Amino acid sequence: MSQANMIQASDIACRIEEWQNRTLADLIGYIVAKHHTYLREALPAVENLLLPASNDTALMSTFRRFRREMEEHMKKEEAILFPMIEKLERARETGSAPPKLPFGSIGHPIAVMEEEHERARKELAEIRAVTGDYTRVPSGAGTQTSALDKLKALDADLEIHSRLEDEVLFPRAIGLERA
């Protein structure tokens, strides 16, 4: 593991640890405000930088699929899953009966979100392969350094984002349901 990767892994571990004892509502607010907002800005910006390289069909089709799936993924989280997790947490805090979930267990939509996280990781791995681990962008793509920097930043942000959900939010939400 390179020194840069070790530093990133350490940073992610610290972020995960700091969220273990905060409320799930706070974590959801953070994810939406920081990571979802970032993705909503970064995804179209990166695509615009890559548009001049649209003759590279592998890169463009993978990125467009990734963008479309991430935008849908965030909508599902914000409209369905996150509000249900917040209701579940409020019920536990107040001693109320847990809400009736339209999908049975909170684990069902969480499993779908985890599968989507894994698919996003695979699509980013394809993008890393096409760009030589963000060292080369196909000719014609916007400002090469800018496109590479934005792709790399998007990848790093998504790693933190998905690990916060997969390693903190989702297990704790499932634990609340089982309590």
Helices and strands as residue ranges (DSSP letters): H 3-18, H 24-30, I 31-36, H 37-50, G 51-53, H 57-76, I 77-81, H 82-94, H 107-130, H 144-164, I 165-169, H 170-178
